[in-house]
Amino acid sequence: MKENIESVLQENRRFEPKQNFATQARIQADTLDDLYQRAEADHEGFWADLARQHLSWDTPFSKVLDDSQAPHYQWFNDGELNVSRNCLDRHLQERGDKTALIFEGEGGDTLHLSYRELHREVCRFANVLKNAGLSSGDRAVLYMPMTHQAIIAMQACARIGVVQSVVFGGFSAEALKDRIEDSQAKVVITADGGTRGGNIVRLKDTVDNALQQGGACVDTVLTFKRAGNDCAMQEGRDVWVEGALTHVDEKCEAVPVNAEHPLFLLYTSGSTGRPKGIQHSSAGYLLNAIVTNQWVFDLKEDDIFWCTADVGWITGHSYVTFGPLACGGTVVVYEGAPTVPDAGRFWKMVQDHRVSIFYTAPTAIRALMKAGDDYPQQYDLSSLRLLGTVGEPINPEAWMWYHRVIGAEQCPIVDTWWQTETGSHMIAPMPGVTATKPGSCTRPLPGIAADVVDEEGNSITTPNQGGYLVIKKPWPSMLRTVWGDDQRYKDTYWPMFDGKYYLAGDSARIDEDGYFWIMGRIDDVVNVSGHRLGTMEVESALVAHEAVAEAAVVGVPHEVKGESLACFVVLKGDRPEGGIDDAMTQTLRAWVGEQIGAIAKPDSIRYADNLPKTRSGKIMRRLLRAIARGEEIQGDTSTLENAGILDQLKGEQ
Ligand code: WT7
């Protein structure tokens, strides 16, 4: 990146923490200063103190950071603990009867599990796993609906040191087979089916299909009953969990594992090639998950915390299954779509369960915003005290809606930047202290050495100049490697700067107040007439127009300008008849010109009912780029949520 990325987005609104939030927050201004100073003065000592304070160890560690295999860093690696014991057993005395988990199904069925009950169910299922021949270090793939059963299964794996890999229940049989084979799992844990949008998702059928295509490593398929659909059970391989549970003991000692023992693998789909199994540790991972729940979400004893992410994503690991439970919190788990029976579902659930902390993705916020203010206004949202977002930059328009309509201008919004690879929040506000600016994830957390650098690795000191987002020191919850492929780990995350800085793959800028603004993936930067623009900023300008619900912008080669901007837009109302609506296109081009400048005026705008997204809600710009360029779509499309939309987009060419 010889020429820096130009920032064209101006956002000057600033929101100070409200007094009543600030006074009760765990982290106060002076504690925060102290945390930054301690981390700055002694990076390892800072994390070691926190690891002693927040984790229960079976064998205390004496070594803090081991960099002898860098960039495969290790933390606390002569200590031993168990993650499930840290999440469950250690609360039994103090809060055994406290609700650990509130489950709600799409049909409205609910279930509350106390810490004692959850602990018992986890122990029983861990015994089922043992009876299936699993022991510490073996792998299990979970292909589950988003139910309490998924949380129980994850905790049970952790309890006996089984390395778990959750595959999101929307993935295809082929994607599932690839992940089973890559991890060489002995056991698949699944359910008959799940429910989504009123339909049964036949999970067990997909497992059968995957195992027909491959996955010879699997000898047992443990199947929970959930949706009640029939499914084939193969003699000698497939076992109903409910049956197996009748023979097991309620006691199961947690197995101490090394701090570095892999807690889980989580596959992310790269743009090409086989999926990458991101490998996380036990102790370091859990430590950052705990402290970020306390720092960023201000999670406390009386909170009801609802993170809407599925356990198939890292967010569902760190902010549903492991982090909040290790803090003794209460989590809400919902199996179903946000729009069933209507777009008020989330808000009704906030009201019914008295949710106090709500964490979701910008894509969900935009979709619910598009549905109109009438839905949230029907419900009592006064239990909410903090809102969060993750997954992509939140455009200021959606941020303001979230703030105004959902938070009643009372709740801090924590925009959290992090990745599957980082394991936990890296850049995010401390809600009682940090003033927020719509669209900025604010400042790196204490102990997280995030920076924006140029091609040579020098810090960019001019405010608002874009560059590479890096993390300059190892942190406890960082990924350890790509499962079975150390070279790919090095090539992907440490390819520049002499392998000294972790390369996140995002471009970002830092403003005059030291606030970070994520500009998008490095691959998404477009060069228009020599100006390097982050497409996210143009998208944000488009969405700021009252008629626009969502937008994606990609670069296409242009004879004169080098590249020009091609936009894909979803309008709030219906898609314009007959494809491209000239009046609307004129309006939007002029609008972007006003908001950003003539340089960013899109050359083409296409309209669609939706955009191609991954199942976690990220827009797949790679596909849009191919469509805009009239190229064949190449590479993996198995992670696409709404494959039909591609035809609509192509038809408009
Ligand atoms: C990528 C990581 C982390 C859990 C969910 C996604 C983008 C994530 C933000 C944010 C701007 C964000 C980045 C990052 N991203 N959070 N608050 N602001 N961009 O995990 O699938 O590993 O994706 O998501 O581009 O690199 P993931």
Residues whose N, C-alpha, C, O or C-beta is under 5 A from the ligand:
A	BS01	WT7	T315 T389 V390 G391 E392 P393 I394 D415 T416 W417 W418 Q419 T420 E421 C441 A504 D506 I518
